[in-house]
Amino acid sequence: MSPRPPFFHRLGFRLAALLAVALLPLGLISLLQANAWLDAAQQQRAAVLMGETLRVSAPVTGFIREAQGTASALARTVGPLLDDEAACDAAMSQLVSISPQYSVAAYVPVSGDMTCASNGAAHDYSGDPVFQDLIRDLRPKIIVNPRGPVSGTSIVLVVQPVVGETGGYSGYVALALPHAALSAEAPIPDAGGGLRDAPDFVTFNRDGVVLTASTGLDRVADILPADRDLLAHVSERQGNFSASTAAGQDRVYSMVPVIPGELFALGSVPAKEALHLGPVSIVAPFFLAVLMYGGSLIVAWAAAERLVSRYIRRLGRAIGSFASGSRVVGDLDMSRAPSEIRDVGNAFLRMTDTILHDEAELEDTVHQREVLLREVHHRVKNNLQLIASIMNMQMRRARSPETRALMQGLQERVMSLATVHKELYQTSGLADVRADELLGDITRQIVGMASAPGRTFRIESDFAPIPLTPDQAVPLSLLLTEGLTNAIKYAEPEPGESSPRLVLRFIPVGPNRAELTIINSVRDGSPQATEPEGTGLGRQLVMAFASQLGGQVETAMQDGRFTLRLEFGIHPLEGGEERHSA
């Protein structure tokens, strides 16, 4: 059984690979659409972050904007009150009582000597660095003073310049918003719009100075970009960016101008929570695209498997089984296969029917040939036996011993040929002969014909079951006949024995080689031991048969035993058939 091919050599895999290439444009389009969806979602969530920043910072920025409006109105109306200190203090105190979010309302002249303030407070700011900065650049401002000189607390100071009677600036109006009051009045609303948590935020002025922070000014570094200038993001347009804090936390920021050019709010959330796009939300569009592409391939592979591959495998198994020798085709169901594959299956069934029919006819022909060949060998054997019988009748009528001996030798040779043909027609293959059966029968015939009352032989035989082709079986059987006849002729009992001893062997001696050995006991001075080389008809026949077998006869006399040995190569059956055909 042939090994299974690698998976990537199978039809289903190759069809899936081709379909994968065909579906690749659709997969790329799906990925592009997923990326566009992700960009749109990010833009939408960025807008949500901006809205949330405005919403959570609205209470603080509302107070600051309201303070700007109040300071602007106060700067325009405080002029007539500056000459009456009591009236000015009363007006400032009334403003603070009406708007409790302000800790101090005051007018500070350019000299720095504050005499008009809520609750009648007075202070000389001439040496204050903050005052000096304000006087150098006297214009509307929102600044932070970590420690207000009057309130003693951290405040957001809203400043509005006051125009004097001569047309120049006479000083400024200031409203102080305590950070503590801003934090108390600025509750953080629940997150909305798709954010998990409400964003942290800071407000800062046009100079980049942080005014307020949802975490408190002492922890504002936890939510501000590290090594970033807030003014770099200031513009009248809203914007979003990403940065890391000093602690290394990645955050997403949204900058919103509350008062263009004056007040800004900066909201931020951790990057992992930003835009409400967790790992699943980010991966989901691409996963769906890949899933769609993979699903298309699976469907395509399943379709190829159902429509093509399983029928091809079924047909392949049937062809392989038939090619390996099995002649049971079985039920090759192709009724639901595509028409092209069904046609191939039907063609295979027709082919197998034709082969089975031809093999059946061939078997009949071979059987008839076998029967005929058996009959030929049987008739040849019968004819040779008939000739031997006629020779036996003639031998009985012969008067001289020489004639009878000559007729007996011819009869033995004819019977050897008859034995070969008997073995051929009794062999099932009719192409080769088993050496043990052939040589055993010849030995029994010759010894039986040579035996007589008072003259028996001790036979020791060892014939191996070596298959022989007919063109080797005939000369080998005739050579055995001549050699055994010669051995019987000169065999004598060994000292102390009553019967002559004969040893016959035919054994393999190597790859495709065999050896025939005939040994008989003989007395010293026997004619067999003293016969010159090349004399006698029997010896000539032995040499001729050995030449046909492709070997050379060796004889030896030792210790009262005469040995005849022949080694030759065994022809394979195919070679014998080819020589016979030639």
C-alpha positions in Angstrom: 0.0 0.0 0.0 1.5 3.3 -1.1 2.0 5.9 1.7 -0.4 8.7 2.1 0.7 11.9 0.3 1.6 15.0 2.4 -1.4 17.2 3.3 -0.3 20.1 1.1 -0.2 17.7 -1.9 -3.9 16.8 -1.5 -6.6 18.2 -3.8 -8.6 19.8 -1.0 -5.6 21.8 0.2 -4.7 23.0 -3.3 -8.2 24.0 -4.1 -8.3 25.9 -0.7 -5.0 27.6 -1.6 -6.4 28.7 -5.0 -9.6 30.0 -3.4 -7.5 31.8 -0.8 -5.7 33.7 -3.5 -9.1 34.3 -5.2 -10.6 35.6 -2.0 -7.6 37.7 -1.0 -9.0 41.0 -2.5 -12.2 40.5 -0.5 -10.1 39.9 2.6 -8.1 43.1 2.0 -11.3 45.0 1.5 -12.6 43.7 4.7 -9.5 44.7 6.6 -9.6 48.2 5.1 -13.3 48.5 6.0 -12.5 47.3 9.6 -9.6 49.9 9.8 -12.0 52.6 8.5 -14.6 51.6 11.1 -11.9 51.7 13.8 -10.9 55.2 12.7 -14.5 56.4 12.7 -15.0 54.9 16.1 -12.0 56.6 17.4 -13.1 60.0 16.0 -16.5 59.5 17.5 -15.0 58.6 20.9 -12.7 61.6 20.7 -15.7 63.8 20.2 -17.3 62.2 23.2 -14.1 62.9 25.3 -14.3 66.6 24.3 -18.0 66.7 25.3 -17.3 65.0 28.6 -14.4 67.4 29.2 -16.7 70.4 28.7 -19.4 68.8 30.8 -17.2 67.9 33.8 -15.4 71.3 33.7 -18.5 73.3 33.2 -19.1 74.2 36.9 -15.5 75.5 37.3 -15.3 77.3 33.9 -18.8 78.7 34.5 -17.6 80.4 37.8 -14.6 81.8 36.0 -16.5 83.1 33.1 -19.1 84.6 35.4 -16.2 86.2 37.4 -14.8 87.7 34.2 -18.2 89.2 33.4 -18.7 90.6 36.9 -15.2 92.0 36.9 -15.7 93.7 33.6 -19.0 95.3 34.8 -17.4 96.3 38.1 -14.5 98.0 36.3 -16.9 100.2 34.3 -18.9 101.2 37.4 -16.3 101.5 40.1 -15.0 104.9 39.0 -17.4 107.3 40.8 -16.9 105.3 44.0 -13.2 105.7 44.2 -13.3 109.1 45.9 -15.5 107.7 48.7 -13.7 104.9 50.4 -16.6 103.8 52.6 -19.0 103.7 49.7 -16.4 101.7 47.6 -16.0 99.2 50.5 -19.7 98.8 50.9 -20.2 98.2 47.2 -17.4 95.5 47.2 -18.9 93.9 50.3 -22.4 93.8 48.8 -21.0 92.0 45.7 -19.4 89.4 47.9 -22.5 88.9 49.9 -24.6 88.4 46.7 -21.9 86.1 45.1 -20.4 84.0 47.9 -18.1 82.2 45.5 -15.9 85.2 45.7 -13.6 85.4 48.8 -12.4 89.0 48.0 -13.6 91.8 45.7 -11.3 94.8 45.5 -9.9 97.7 43.6 -6.1 98.0 43.5 -4.7 101.3 42.2 -1.4 101.4 40.3 0.3 102.6 43.4 -0.4 99.2 45.0 -2.1 100.6 48.1 -5.5 98.8 48.2 -8.1 100.8 50.2 -11.3 99.7 48.5 -12.1 96.0 49.3 -14.8 93.8 50.6 -15.1 93.8 54.4 -12.9 97.0 54.4 -9.7 95.0 54.0 -6.6 97.1 53.2 -3.2 95.9 51.9 -0.1 97.4 50.2 0.7 95.4 47.1 3.5 97.6 45.9 6.2 95.1 46.8 4.2 92.0 45.7 5.8 90.3 42.6 2.3 89.3 41.3 1.2 92.9 41.5 4.3 94.1 39.7 3.6 91.7 36.9 0.0 92.8 36.6 1.0 96.5 36.5 3.6 95.9 33.8 1.1 94.2 31.6 -2.2 95.7 32.7 -4.9 93.9 30.8 -7.7 91.3 31.6 -6.1 88.3 33.1 -6.9 85.1 35.0 -4.0 84.1 37.3 -3.3 81.8 40.2 -1.9 82.9 43.5 -1.0 80.0 45.7 -1.4 82.2 48.8 -3.6 85.3 48.6 -2.3 88.2 50.7 -5.8 88.9 52.0 -7.5 85.5 52.2 -4.3 83.5 52.9 -5.5 80.6 50.7 -4.9 79.5 47.1 -7.0 81.5 44.8 -7.9 82.1 41.2 -7.6 85.8 40.6 -9.8 87.4 37.8 -8.3 90.8 36.9 -9.9 93.6 34.9 -8.2 96.9 34.3 -9.9 100.2 35.2 -9.7 103.3 33.0 -9.2 106.6 34.9 -10.7 110.0 34.2 -7.7 111.1 32.2 -8.0 108.1 29.9 -5.2 106.0 31.3 -5.4 102.9 33.5 -5.8 103.9 37.2 -5.6 100.4 38.5 -7.6 97.1 38.3 -10.5 95.3 39.8 -9.8 91.8 41.2 -12.2 89.0 42.1 -10.7 86.1 44.1 -12.1 82.6 43.6 -10.8 80.2 46.3 -9.7 76.8 45.0 -11.5 75.2 47.9 -14.8 76.8 46.9 -14.3 75.8 43.2 -13.7 72.1 44.2 -16.7 72.1 46.4 -18.9 73.6 43.7 -17.6 71.3 41.0 -19.0 67.8 41.5 -17.8 65.2 39.0 -20.8 63.9 37.0 -21.2 60.2 36.1 -19.4 59.1 33.0 -21.5 59.2 29.8 -21.2 59.0 26.1 -19.3 55.7 26.1 -16.6 56.6 28.6 -16.0 54.2 31.5 -15.0 57.0 34.0 -15.4 60.7 34.0 -12.3 62.4 32.6 -9.8 64.3 34.8 -9.5 67.9 33.8 -7.5 71.1 34.3 -8.2 74.7 33.4 -5.4 77.0 32.4 -5.1 80.6 31.1 -3.5 81.9 28.0 -0.1 81.9 29.6 -0.3 78.2 30.2 -0.7 78.6 34.0 -3.0 75.9 35.5 -5.9 77.5 37.3 -7.8 74.5 38.6 -7.5 70.8 38.5 -10.0 68.0 39.3 -7.3 66.2 41.3 -6.2 69.3 43.1 -3.2 71.5 42.3 -0.9 69.4 44.5 -1.5 66.3 42.2 -1.9 68.0 38.9 1.4 66.4 37.6 -0.4 63.0 37.7 -2.7 64.0 34.8 -0.6 66.5 32.9 1.7 65.5 30.0 5.4 65.2 31.0 7.7 67.8 29.4 4.8 69.3 27.5 4.0 73.0 27.1 0.3 73.4 27.4 0.5 76.5 25.2 1.7 74.2 22.4 -1.8 72.8 22.2 -3.6 76.1 22.6 -5.7 77.2 19.6 -9.2 78.4 19.0 -9.9 74.9 17.6 -10.6 71.9 19.7 -7.9 69.2 19.5 -7.0 65.7 20.7 -3.6 64.2 21.4 -1.9 61.4 23.3 1.0 61.7 25.7 2.6 60.2 28.8 2.6 61.6 32.3 5.7 62.1 34.4 4.8 58.7 36.1 4.8 57.0 32.7 1.1 56.6 32.3 -0.3 56.8 28.8 -3.3 59.1 28.5 -5.5 60.6 25.8 -6.1 64.4 26.1 -8.8 66.7 24.7 -8.2 70.4 24.7 -11.3 72.7 24.6 -11.1 76.5 24.5 -13.7 77.7 27.0 -13.0 81.4 26.4 -11.1 81.7 23.2 -7.7 83.2 23.9 -8.3 83.4 27.6 -9.5 80.2 29.3 -9.0 76.6 28.3 -10.0 73.2 29.6 -7.9 70.1 29.2 -9.6 66.7 29.9 -7.8 63.3 29.9 -8.4 59.7 30.6 -6.0 56.7 30.7 -5.3 55.4 27.2 -6.6 51.9 28.0 -9.9 53.4 29.0 -9.9 56.1 26.3 -12.6 56.0 23.7 -14.1 52.9 25.4 -12.2 50.7 23.0 -10.8 47.8 25.0 -8.8 44.9 23.5 -11.9 43.1 22.3 -13.3 46.3 20.8 -10.1 47.1 19.0 -9.5 43.5 17.7 -13.2 42.7 17.0 -13.4 44.4 13.5 -10.2 42.8 12.4 -11.2 39.5 14.0 -14.5 39.6 12.1 -12.7 40.3 8.8 -10.3 37.4 9.4 -13.2 35.3 10.6 -15.1 36.1 7.4 -12.1 35.3 5.2 -11.4 32.1 7.2 -15.0 31.1 7.0 -15.0 31.6 3.3 -12.0 29.3 3.0 -13.6 26.7 5.2 -16.8 26.8 3.2 -14.8 26.6 0.0 -12.8 23.6 1.4 -15.9 21.9 2.6 -17.5 22.4 -0.9 -14.4 21.0 -2.6 -14.4 18.1 -0.1 -18.1 17.3 -0.6 -18.2 17.7 -4.3 -14.7 16.5 -5.5 -12.2 15.2 -2.9 -14.3 12.5 -1.3 -15.2 11.0 -4.7 -11.6 11.2 -5.9 -10.5 9.4 -2.7 -13.2 6.8 -3.1 -12.2 6.2 -6.8 -8.5 6.2 -5.8 -9.0 3.5 -3.2 -10.9 1.4 -5.7 -8.2 1.8 -8.4 -5.5 1.1 -5.8 -7.2 -2.1 -4.6 -7.8 -3.3 -8.1 -4.2 -2.6 -9.1 -2.9 -4.5 -6.1 -4.7 -7.7 -7.2 -8.1 -7.5 -5.6 -10.8 -8.2 -8.1 -13.7 -7.2 -5.9 -14.6 -3.7 -7.1 -17.6 -3.3 -4.7 -20.2 -0.6 -4.8 -18.5 2.5 -6.2 -21.4 4.9 -5.5 -20.9 8.0 -7.7 -24.6 8.9 -8.1 -24.3 12.2 -6.3 -20.9 13.1 -7.7 -20.5 15.9 -10.3 -21.0 14.6 -13.9 -17.3 14.8 -14.8 -16.2 12.6 -11.8 -19.2 10.4 -12.3 -18.1 9.8 -16.0 -14.6 8.9 -14.7 -16.1 6.4 -12.2 -18.3 4.8 -14.9 -15.3 4.6 -17.2 -13.4 2.8 -14.4 -16.2 0.3 -13.9 -16.4 -0.4 -17.6 -12.6 -0.9 -17.7 -12.7 -3.3 -14.7 -15.5 -5.3 -16.4 -13.4 -5.5 -19.6 -10.3 -6.6 -17.7 -12.2 -9.2 -15.6 -13.8 -10.5 -18.8 -10.4 -10.7 -20.6 -8.7 -12.3 -17.5 -11.5 -14.9 -17.4 -10.9 -15.7 -21.1 -7.1 -15.8 -20.5 -7.6 -18.2 -17.6 -9.7 -20.4 -19.8 -7.0 -20.3 -22.5 -4.3 -21.1 -20.0 -6.3 -24.0 -18.6 -6.9 -25.4 -22.1 -3.2 -25.0 -22.9 -2.3 -26.7 -19.6 -4.6 -29.6 -20.3 -3.3 -29.9 -23.8 0.4 -29.8 -22.7 -0.4 -32.4 -20.0 -1.8 -34.6 -22.7 1.2 -34.1 -24.9 3.7 -35.1 -22.1 1.5 -38.0 -21.1 1.4 -39.3 -24.7 5.2 -38.8 -25.1 5.7 -40.7 -21.8 3.4 -43.5 -23.0 5.2 -43.7 -26.3 8.6 -43.8 -24.7 7.4 -46.6 -22.3 6.0 -48.4 -25.3 9.4 -48.2 -27.0 11.1 -49.4 -23.8 8.6 -52.4 -23.7 9.4 -53.2 -27.3 13.1 -53.0 -26.5 12.6 -55.3 -23.6 10.9 -57.8 -25.9 13.8 -57.6 -28.3 16.3 -58.0 -25.4 14.6 -61.3 -24.4 15.1 -62.7 -27.9 18.7 -61.6 -28.1 21.2 -64.5 -27.8 24.4 -62.8 -27.1 25.2 -61.0 -23.8 26.6 -58.0 -25.6 23.4 -57.4 -27.5 21.3 -57.8 -24.3 23.6 -55.3 -22.5 23.4 -52.9 -25.3 19.6 -53.1 -25.5 19.4 -52.7 -21.7 21.5 -49.5 -21.8 19.2 -48.0 -24.5 16.1 -49.1 -22.5 17.4 -47.3 -19.4 18.0 -44.1 -21.4 14.5 -44.2 -22.9 13.0 -44.8 -19.5 14.9 -41.8 -18.2 13.3 -39.6 -20.8 9.9 -41.1 -20.1 10.4 -40.3 -16.4 11.1 -36.6 -17.3 7.9 -36.4 -19.3 6.0 -38.1 -16.5 7.2 -35.5 -14.1 6.3 -32.6 -16.5 2.7 -33.7 -16.9 2.3 -34.4 -13.2 3.7 -31.0 -12.3 1.1 -28.3 -11.7 3.1 -25.5 -13.4 4.0 -27.5 -16.5 7.1 -25.3 -16.8 9.6 -26.7 -14.3 10.4 -30.0 -12.6 11.4 -30.7 -9.0 14.8 -32.3 -9.0 14.1 -34.5 -5.9 11.1 -36.2 -7.5 12.7 -36.6 -10.9 16.0 -38.0 -9.8 14.4 -40.1 -7.1 12.1 -41.8 -9.7 15.1 -42.4 -12.1 17.2 -43.9 -9.3 14.4 -46.3 -8.3 13.9 -47.4 -11.9 17.5 -48.1 -12.7 18.3 -49.7 -9.3 15.2 -51.8 -9.7 16.1 -53.0 -13.2 19.7 -53.7 -12.1 18.8 -55.6 -8.9 18.5 -59.4 -9.0 18.4 -62.2 -6.5 21.8 -62.3 -4.8 22.7 -58.8 -6.0 21.2 -55.8 -4.1 22.5 -52.3 -3.4 22.6 -50.0 -0.4 21.4 -46.6 -1.6 22.0 -43.3 0.2 20.3 -40.5 -1.6 20.0 -36.7 -0.9 18.1 -34.8 -3.5 17.2 -31.2 -2.8 13.9 -29.9 -4.2 15.5 -27.6 -6.7 13.2 -26.5 -9.6 14.7 -27.3 -13.0 13.6 -26.1 -16.5 13.0 -28.9 -19.0 16.1 -28.0 -21.0 18.2 -28.8 -17.9 16.0 -31.6 -16.5 16.5 -33.8 -19.6 20.4 -33.8 -19.8 20.6 -34.0 -16.0 18.3 -37.1 -15.9 20.3 -38.7 -18.8 23.6 -37.9 -17.1 22.3 -39.5 -13.8 21.2 -42.5 -15.8 24.6 -43.0 -17.4 26.5 -42.3 -14.2 24.3 -44.5 -12.1 24.4 -47.3 -14.7 28.2 -47.1 -14.7 28.3 -47.1 -10.9 26.1 -50.1 -10.7 28.2 -51.9 -13.3 31.4 -51.6 -11.3 30.1 -51.4 -7.7 31.5 -53.9 -5.3 30.8 -54.5 -1.6 33.2 -52.9 0.8 35.2 -55.1 3.0 32.9 -56.6 5.6 29.8 -55.7 3.7 27.5 -57.9 1.6 26.0 -55.3 -0.8 27.6 -52.6 -2.8 27.1 -49.0 -1.6 25.8 -46.2 -3.7 25.7 -42.5 -2.6 23.7 -40.1 -4.7 23.5 -36.3 -3.9 22.1 -33.3 -5.7 22.4 -30.2 -3.5 22.8 -26.4 -3.9 26.4 -25.1 -3.5 25.8 -21.4 -4.0 23.5 -18.8 -5.5 21.9 -20.4 -8.5 24.4 -23.3 -8.6 24.0 -27.0 -7.8 26.2 -30.1 -7.6 25.4 -33.7 -8.6 27.6 -36.4 -6.9 27.6 -40.2 -7.6 29.8 -42.4 -5.4 30.1 -46.1 -5.5 32.3 -48.5 -3.6 34.9 -50.4 -5.8 37.7 -52.8 -5.4 41.3 -51.9 -6.2 42.2 -52.9 -9.7 38.6 -52.6 -10.9 38.2 -51.6 -14.6 36.4 -48.5 -13.4 39.5 -47.4 -11.6 41.9 -48.2 -14.4 39.8 -47.2 -17.4 41.7 -44.6 -19.5 40.2 -41.1 -19.9 37.8 -40.7 -22.8 37.1 -44.3 -23.5 33.6 -45.9 -23.5 30.2 -44.7 -24.8 28.9 -44.1 -21.4 31.7 -41.7 -20.5 31.2 -39.9 -23.9 27.5 -39.4 -23.1 28.3 -38.1 -19.7 30.6 -35.5 -21.1 28.1 -34.5 -23.7 25.3 -34.1 -21.1 27.6 -32.1 -18.8 28.4 -29.8 -21.7 24.7 -29.2 -22.2 24.4 -28.3 -18.6 27.3 -25.9 -18.8 29.5 -27.8 -16.3 32.5 -30.2 -16.3 32.6 -33.7 -14.9 35.2 -34.5 -12.3 36.1 -38.1 -11.3 38.2 -39.3 -8.4 39.3 -42.6 -6.9 40.0 -42.6 -3.1 39.8 -45.1 -0.3 38.0 -47.7 -2.4 35.4 -45.3 -3.6 34.8 -43.9 -7.1 33.3 -40.4 -7.2 31.7 -38.6 -10.2 31.0 -34.9 -9.5 29.3 -32.3 -11.7 28.7 -28.6 -10.7 26.6 -26.3 -12.9 24.5 -23.2 -12.9 20.7 -23.4 -12.4 18.8 -21.5 -15.1 15.9 -19.4 -13.9 12.5 -20.4 -15.2 12.2 -17.1 -17.3 15.5 -17.8 -19.0 14.5 -21.3 -19.9 11.2 -20.0 -21.4 13.1 -17.4 -23.4 15.6 -20.0 -24.8 12.7 -22.3 -25.6 10.9 -19.5 -27.5 14.1 -18.7 -29.4 
